[in-house]
Amino acid sequence: MPRPSPPQAEAAPPVAPEPPPAALPAAEPDYRRIYGAITTDRFWIPAVNLRRIDPRFLRREVAYPRDDEPGTIVVDTAARYAYLALEGRRAIRYGIAVGRDEAFNLTGEAFVERKAAWPNWRPTPDMVRRDPQRYGPFRDGVPGGGRNPLGARALYLYQDGVDTYYRLHGTVEPWTIGTMASAGCVRLINQDIIDLYQRVPIGARVVILPPDVSVA
């Protein structure tokens, strides 16, 4: 007689795939390192006193809603931020200080036509005329260095090939970041303008938004 077939093993139920791991929250940047003293530059740059700056104005990478070409700098004077557009709708966001009066702020499109490390500074004739007591003593200029109002780096903005006399530059007063404090130029913390300076080439496009328009 034929042998009976052995009983078939019951098929194991399919195993459900494991769910993907939950995304971890982005780590907080190490601001003590980012804003620590720089001792290897031409002049010594002190560490930033982080207790004197609103944390929302410290450098970080963020989601970016605009369609600007990567490498574009967008200055949001209303929110006191400058953005460097990256790939994939991301940007590096820097806190800034802007002009004491909205009338002093540049708007529109410009281009970085010059970059300088430890630039010299000279007030414009208009600045001297507006406030001779404040700017008159410096009409002949201030050499680059730790006391220079332009700080460690400057990006010079041109429109139609003409110098606008507006700069994105460092500052010896980092506690003013997030405020309306300058004569019209855009101030960044020295550690931040060094970072931006290293990332953008001559010819980089800069968009300065009007005061009633903001990125967010």
Rosetta silent file (secondary structure, phi, psi, omega in degrees, C-alpha in Angstrom):
SEQUENCE: MPRPSPPQAEAAPPVAPEPPPAALPAAEPDYRRIYGAITTDRFWIPAVNLRRIDPRFLRREVAYPRDDEPGTIVVDTAARYAYLALEGRRAIRYGIAVGRDEAFNLTGEAFVERKAAWPNWRPTPDMVRRDPQRYGPFRDGVPGGGRNPLGARALYLYQDGVDTYYRLHGTVEPWTIGTMASAGCVRLINQDIIDLYQRVPIGARVVILPPDVSVA
SCORE:     score description
SCORE:     0.000 S_00000001
   1 L     0.000  143.234  178.265    0.000    0.000    0.000 S_00000001
   2 L   -66.651  143.560  177.969    1.255    3.489   -0.697 S_00000001
   3 L   -71.346  143.280  176.141    2.498    5.362    2.325 S_00000001
   4 L   -68.933  143.278  178.286    0.334    8.232    3.413 S_00000001
   5 L   -65.830  140.208  177.453    1.846   11.607    2.658 S_00000001
   6 L   -64.360  148.734 -179.687    3.240   13.349    5.730 S_00000001
   7 L   -61.965  137.516  179.360    1.129   16.205    6.932 S_00000001
   8 L   -72.846  136.473  176.542    2.080   19.499    5.346 S_00000001
   9 L   -67.206  138.696 -179.690    3.549   22.079    7.719 S_00000001
  10 L   -69.727  130.695 -178.416    1.261   25.005    8.208 S_00000001
  11 L   -62.559  137.158  177.768    2.598   28.053    6.423 S_00000001
  12 L   -71.988  140.369  178.477    3.899   30.744    8.770 S_00000001
  13 L   -63.186  147.437  179.603    1.970   33.976    8.610 S_00000001
  14 L   -61.089  144.608  179.679    3.773   36.757    6.756 S_00000001
  15 L   -91.872  124.718  179.342    5.892   38.975    8.970 S_00000001
  16 L   -68.333  137.508  179.075    4.948   42.606    8.826 S_00000001
  17 L   -65.189  147.083  179.259    7.913   44.854    8.036 S_00000001
  18 L   -69.010  141.357  178.315    9.180   46.886   10.908 S_00000001
  19 L   -66.239  148.667  178.846    8.142   50.531   10.795 S_00000001
  20 L   -62.368  148.101  179.830   10.939   52.954    9.903 S_00000001
  21 L   -62.309  144.380  179.019   12.583   54.502   12.926 S_00000001
  22 L   -64.084  141.136  179.311   11.119   57.808   13.982 S_00000001
  23 L   -64.775  133.106  178.444   13.142   60.796   12.815 S_00000001
  24 L   -78.817  143.912  177.187   15.285   62.157   15.563 S_00000001
  25 L   -63.052  145.426 -179.572   14.956   65.848   16.312 S_00000001
  26 L   -60.154  136.394 -179.994   17.730   67.952   14.863 S_00000001
  27 L   -69.347  141.753  177.074   20.543   68.417   17.315 S_00000001
  28 L   -67.346  132.188  178.697   20.972   71.904   18.679 S_00000001
  29 L   -57.325  151.592  178.892   24.096   73.483   17.166 S_00000001
  30 L   -83.670   84.477 -172.392   27.095   73.722   19.448 S_00000001
  31 H   -69.221  -26.390  176.861   26.975   77.487   19.800 S_00000001
  32 H   -64.703  -34.789  176.138   29.808   77.662   22.294 S_00000001
  33 H   -76.352  -47.113 -176.895   32.059   76.215   19.604 S_00000001
  34 H   -58.667  -40.499 -175.740   30.506   78.155   16.700 S_00000001
  35 L  -107.640   23.677  175.940   30.823   81.470   18.515 S_00000001
  36 L   -73.604  170.659  179.159   34.031   80.759   20.387 S_00000001
  37 L   -63.301  144.765  175.565   37.106   82.959   20.154 S_00000001
  38 E  -112.143  116.309 -175.669   39.081   82.855   16.892 S_00000001
  39 L  -110.380    0.833 -175.290   42.807   83.124   17.502 S_00000001
  40 L  -105.434    4.023  179.752   44.111   82.049   14.083 S_00000001
  41 L   -89.207 -179.393 -179.671   42.914   85.034   12.025 S_00000001
  42 L   -60.579  -39.088  175.376   44.858   88.208   11.287 S_00000001
  43 L  -124.368  151.682  179.349   43.362   89.805   14.394 S_00000001
  44 L   -68.394  134.703  177.411   41.994   88.144   17.501 S_00000001
  45 E  -115.786  118.129 -176.336   38.186   87.736   17.533 S_00000001
  46 L   -70.851  158.392  172.935   36.680   87.350   21.000 S_00000001
  47 L   -63.895  149.440  179.483   34.067   84.755   21.885 S_00000001
  48 L   -84.118  134.844  173.858   30.490   85.995   21.673 S_00000001
  49 L   -77.999   97.833 -173.746   28.621   86.492   24.934 S_00000001
  50 H   -66.100  -20.228  179.324   25.602   84.348   24.048 S_00000001
  51 H   -71.070  -14.560 -177.979   23.620   85.664   27.009 S_00000001
  52 H   -99.036    4.322 -178.442   23.423   89.051   25.290 S_00000001
  53 L  -125.973  132.405  175.468   21.884   87.739   22.049 S_00000001
  54 L   -59.408  126.299 -176.185   18.372   86.396   21.511 S_00000001
  55 H   -56.266  -25.445 -178.458   18.894   82.685   20.594 S_00000001
  56 H   -69.695  -12.345  178.917   16.635   82.970   17.547 S_00000001
  57 H   -98.931    9.917  175.733   19.276   85.156   15.889 S_00000001
  58 L   -85.908  151.699 -173.760   22.024   82.557   16.148 S_00000001
  59 L   -62.266  136.335  173.168   23.137   80.756   12.995 S_00000001
  60 E  -161.176  159.691  172.844   21.286   77.608   11.955 S_00000001
  61 E   -88.688  135.462 -173.933   20.163   75.662    8.890 S_00000001
  62 E  -137.305  163.314  169.100   16.413   75.975    8.296 S_00000001
  63 E   -66.165  147.326 -172.698   13.657   75.061    5.855 S_00000001
  64 L  -133.309  119.543 -171.526   13.381   77.750    3.189 S_00000001
  65 L   -83.528  -11.867 -175.213   10.117   78.569    1.387 S_00000001
  66 L   -89.246  167.834 -178.256   11.459   80.609   -1.540 S_00000001
  67 L  -103.322   25.290 -177.766   12.709   79.411   -4.923 S_00000001
  68 L   -64.080  145.403  177.935   15.962   81.349   -5.003 S_00000001
  69 L   -62.442  138.231  177.020   18.893   79.738   -6.775 S_00000001
  70 L   -52.422  137.195 -176.479   21.349   78.136   -4.339 S_00000001
  71 L    99.876  -10.863  177.010   24.039   80.643   -3.436 S_00000001
  72 L   -77.182  138.366  173.497   21.642   83.602   -3.360 S_00000001
  73 E   -99.850  128.024  178.279   21.719   85.780   -0.262 S_00000001
  74 E  -119.162  122.349 -178.584   18.321   87.090    0.815 S_00000001
  75 E  -101.039  116.150  178.950   18.189   89.874    3.407 S_00000001
  76 E  -101.599   90.742 -175.639   14.943   89.995    5.385 S_00000001
  77 L   -66.885  -31.705 -177.927   15.188   93.407    7.038 S_00000001
  78 L   -65.930  -42.901 -176.753   11.766   93.080    8.690 S_00000001
  79 L   -92.720   -7.716 -179.775   12.628   89.845   10.515 S_00000001
  80 L    66.418   46.417  176.081   16.353   90.699   10.972 S_00000001
  81 E  -132.314  149.529  164.897   17.647   87.648    9.116 S_00000001
  82 E  -118.694  134.964 -178.716   19.949   86.996    6.178 S_00000001
  83 E  -113.978  138.205  167.767   19.506   83.672    4.354 S_00000001
  84 E  -108.056  109.524 -175.875   21.980   81.840    2.147 S_00000001
  85 E   -66.404  135.175  177.724   19.867   79.630   -0.120 S_00000001
  86 L  -116.260 -179.601  174.096   20.956   75.977   -0.368 S_00000001
  87 L   -67.955  156.829  169.800   19.761   72.996   -2.411 S_00000001
  88 L    66.290   37.658  177.523   16.451   71.314   -1.551 S_00000001
  89 L    55.711   41.432  174.309   14.573   74.293   -0.117 S_00000001
  90 E  -121.988  161.639  178.044   17.062   74.714    2.737 S_00000001
  91 E  -155.173  153.772  167.692   19.038   77.761    3.809 S_00000001
  92 E   -91.324  127.964 -176.807   21.580   78.902    6.353 S_00000001
  93 E  -110.551  129.740  179.415   19.982   81.658    8.396 S_00000001
  94 E  -118.217  140.848  171.190   22.015   84.367   10.122 S_00000001
  95 E   -75.214  145.856 -177.772   20.815   87.003   12.549 S_00000001
  96 L  -136.320  164.655  164.598   21.484   90.580   11.427 S_00000001
  97 E  -114.799  145.561 -176.831   21.197   94.189   12.508 S_00000001
  98 E  -124.275 -174.761 -174.678   19.801   96.716   10.016 S_00000001
  99 E   -61.754  145.936  178.681   19.545  100.484    9.637 S_00000001
 100 L   -62.686  -26.306  178.216   18.313  102.632   12.499 S_00000001
 101 L  -126.561  134.429 -178.604   15.836  104.180   10.078 S_00000001
 102 H   -57.707  -27.343 -179.300   14.051  102.166    7.372 S_00000001
 103 H   -66.945  -19.961 -179.483   14.907  104.955    4.936 S_00000001
 104 H   -81.579  -15.142 -172.002   18.591  104.057    5.342 S_00000001
 105 L   -84.442  136.655  174.351   18.138  100.444    4.184 S_00000001
 106 L   -73.971  147.253  172.432   18.889   99.331    0.633 S_00000001
 107 L  -133.824  161.888  177.739   16.204   97.313   -1.193 S_00000001
 108 E   101.615 -159.887 -176.446   16.131   95.377   -4.435 S_00000001
 109 E  -102.076  137.821  176.435   18.714   93.231   -6.187 S_00000001
 110 E  -142.450  175.677  179.545   22.461   93.675   -5.883 S_00000001
 111 E  -136.392  146.055  176.179   25.600   91.637   -6.462 S_00000001
 112 E   -78.024  108.728 -178.915   28.728   90.991   -4.440 S_00000001
 113 E  -106.762   -5.874  177.686   31.425   92.626   -6.549 S_00000001
 114 E  -154.337  145.861  174.783   34.124   92.801   -3.905 S_00000001
 115 E  -130.114  143.640  179.568   35.084   90.901   -0.746 S_00000001
 116 E  -143.619  137.535  171.707   37.540   92.045    1.890 S_00000001
 117 E   -94.470  133.231 -177.646   39.052   90.555    5.028 S_00000001
 118 L    47.482   60.549 -174.877   39.579   93.100    7.818 S_00000001
 119 L   -70.726  154.386  167.692   38.425   95.952    5.565 S_00000001
 120 L   -72.847  157.014  178.395   39.141   99.617    6.061 S_00000001
 121 E  -132.525  137.191  174.222   36.109  101.746    6.882 S_00000001
 122 L  -140.597  128.260  178.788   35.281  105.313    5.974 S_00000001
 123 L   -64.544  144.987  178.195   31.892  106.952    6.568 S_00000001
 124 L   -70.311  157.711  176.386   30.183  108.128    3.412 S_00000001
 125 H   -55.046  -34.743  179.455   29.822  111.886    2.842 S_00000001
 126 H   -66.506  -38.836  177.923   26.081  111.468    3.462 S_00000001
 127 H   -64.198  -42.743  178.868   26.738  109.873    6.862 S_00000001
 128 H   -63.996  -39.912 -179.978   29.062  112.727    7.833 S_00000001
 129 H   -66.601  -39.940 -179.223   26.482  115.254    6.665 S_00000001
 130 H   -69.787  -38.870 -174.332   23.673  113.577    8.611 S_00000001
 131 L  -142.195   74.483 -175.267   25.624  113.194   11.839 S_00000001
 132 H   -63.608  -31.552 -179.366   28.858  115.209   11.796 S_00000001
 133 H   -66.511  -38.932 -177.704   29.463  114.802   15.516 S_00000001
 134 H   -78.769  -44.564 -171.484   29.353  111.020   15.288 S_00000001
 135 H  -103.605  -18.742 -177.931   31.060  110.423   11.951 S_00000001
 136 H   -54.251  -43.749 -178.896   33.113  113.563   11.334 S_00000001
 137 H   -62.220  -15.259 -176.063   36.123  112.410   13.383 S_00000001
 138 H  -109.426   14.919 -173.639   36.395  109.331   11.131 S_00000001
 139 L   -60.613  -24.819  178.862   36.074  111.063    7.757 S_00000001
 140 L   -87.668   -2.320  174.116   39.638  110.023    6.860 S_00000001
 141 L   101.258  162.510  178.962   38.877  106.373    7.573 S_00000001
 142 E  -127.406  126.298  179.757   39.681  103.644   10.081 S_00000001
 143 L   -68.714  157.775  178.515   42.154  100.858    9.213 S_00000001
 144 L   -60.394  146.675 -179.653   41.081   97.248    9.441 S_00000001
 145 L   157.376 -174.685 -173.719   41.377   95.641   12.843 S_00000001
 146 L   -65.590  -17.025  179.516   39.629   94.685   16.029 S_00000001
 147 L  -105.024    0.995 -177.545   38.090   98.153   16.519 S_00000001
 148 L   -73.538  132.041 -177.923   36.933   98.675   12.943 S_00000001
 149 L   -60.238  -21.369  179.577   33.110   99.007   12.619 S_00000001
 150 L   -83.392   -6.654  176.250   33.079   96.643    9.610 S_00000001
 151 L    70.355 -150.441 -168.984   34.490   93.821   11.691 S_00000001
 152 L   -81.042  -25.703 -177.576   36.361   90.848   10.289 S_00000001
 153 E  -147.827  157.155  174.572   34.904   90.630    6.771 S_00000001
 154 E  -144.941  140.551  171.738   32.827   92.657    4.334 S_00000001
 155 E  -111.166  122.872 -173.223   30.844   91.872    1.178 S_00000001
 156 E   -95.654  126.298 -173.652   30.471   94.963   -1.022 S_00000001
 157 E   -99.793  130.705  179.555   27.133   95.346   -2.822 S_00000001
 158 E  -121.742  147.207  171.830   26.853   96.816   -6.314 S_00000001
 159 E  -124.945  127.575 -177.969   23.822   97.600   -8.471 S_00000001
 160 L    52.661   37.834  176.739   24.271   97.946  -12.240 S_00000001
 161 L    78.346    4.935 -176.884   28.023   97.909  -11.722 S_00000001
 162 E  -112.785  134.438  178.551   27.954  100.865   -9.308 S_00000001
 163 E   -63.908  126.215  178.743   28.979  100.654   -5.661 S_00000001
 164 E   -84.680  -12.159 -172.765   25.929  101.200   -3.461 S_00000001
 165 E    69.104   12.308  173.679   28.117  101.842   -0.373 S_00000001
 166 E  -101.251  143.310 -177.192   26.081   99.142    1.373 S_00000001
 167 E  -133.706  152.743  158.797   27.868   96.177    2.857 S_00000001
 168 E   -99.074  121.116 -171.093   27.175   92.908    4.601 S_00000001
 169 E  -148.722  169.878  176.592   29.834   93.028    7.280 S_00000001
 170 L   -76.847 -173.457 -179.855   30.913   91.990   10.754 S_00000001
 171 L  -153.491  150.050  172.262   30.537   94.060   13.874 S_00000001
 172 L   -92.562    4.687  179.737   32.335   94.914   17.086 S_00000001
 173 L  -126.437   67.471 -175.231   28.898   95.160   18.751 S_00000001
 174 H   -60.796  -22.597  179.597   27.395   91.655   18.466 S_00000001
 175 H   -68.674   -9.970  177.904   24.745   92.486   21.070 S_00000001
 176 H   -84.811   -7.585 -178.954   23.065   94.731   18.468 S_00000001
 177 L   -60.984  134.166 -176.153   22.117   91.722   16.286 S_00000001
 178 L    94.842    2.019 -176.579   18.350   91.538   15.904 S_00000001
 179 L  -123.068  175.717  171.649   17.921   95.306   16.204 S_00000001
 180 E   -98.932   99.146 -169.705   17.826   98.451   14.066 S_00000001
 181 E  -134.943  -17.975 -171.312   21.255   99.813   14.930 S_00000001
 182 E   -91.854  176.711  175.546   23.374  100.457   11.847 S_00000001
 183 L   -85.089    6.778  178.624   23.717  103.398    9.480 S_00000001
 184 L   136.611  -28.637  177.718   22.110  101.260    6.771 S_00000001
 185 L   -71.476  169.283 -178.491   24.517   98.389    6.179 S_00000001
 186 E  -102.153  116.873 -179.638   23.726   94.834    7.277 S_00000001
 187 E   -94.677  141.335  170.435   25.675   93.694   10.349 S_00000001
 188 L  -127.971  157.495  171.025   26.425   90.084   11.227 S_00000001
 189 L   -58.119  142.679 -177.163   28.307   88.581   14.139 S_00000001
 190 H   -53.082  -43.523  179.863   31.990   88.313   13.146 S_00000001
 191 H   -62.821  -30.826 -179.879   31.895   84.502   13.317 S_00000001
 192 H   -78.526  -40.459 -179.944   28.855   84.550   11.003 S_00000001
 193 H   -68.437  -30.504  174.963   30.224   86.958    8.405 S_00000001
 194 H   -64.457  -42.624  178.432   33.383   84.817    8.217 S_00000001
 195 H   -62.432  -46.953 -179.617   31.183   81.768    7.557 S_00000001
 196 H   -65.331  -42.671 -179.968   29.162   83.597    4.876 S_00000001
 197 H   -56.291  -39.749 -178.927   32.305   85.118    3.327 S_00000001
 198 H   -72.712  -21.694 -174.128   33.780   81.640    2.856 S_00000001
 199 H   -93.312  -22.798 -172.994   30.627   80.322    1.193 S_00000001
 200 L  -113.453  140.098  179.259   29.859   82.990   -1.436 S_00000001
 201 L   -93.525  169.860  168.059   31.933   83.993   -4.466 S_00000001
 202 L   -58.346  137.512 -177.961   32.318   87.307   -6.228 S_00000001
 203 L    96.404   -5.095  179.852   29.199   87.768   -8.348 S_00000001
 204 L   -60.074  140.130  179.762   26.807   86.238   -5.805 S_00000001
 205 E   -83.246  138.243  178.819   23.278   87.606   -6.106 S_00000001
 206 E  -125.776  130.230  177.108   21.816   89.445   -3.122 S_00000001
 207 E  -115.318  120.071  178.020   18.117   90.224   -2.695 S_00000001
 208 E  -105.960  111.349 -176.281   17.212   92.832   -0.078 S_00000001
 209 L   -73.230  146.940  175.060   13.501   92.589    0.683 S_00000001
 210 L   -67.150  161.498 -172.755   11.469   95.752    1.351 S_00000001
 211 L   -64.886  -16.794  179.787   10.421   96.300    4.981 S_00000001
 212 L   -97.908   11.997  179.649    6.848   95.112    4.354 S_00000001
 213 L  -126.642  137.092  179.707    7.937   91.735    2.921 S_00000001
 214 L  -135.576  152.206  179.248    9.359   88.825    4.920 S_00000001
 215 L   -64.709  -45.614 -176.356   10.595   85.334    4.037 S_00000001
 216 L   -75.926    0.000    0.000    8.508   83.603    6.705 S_00000001
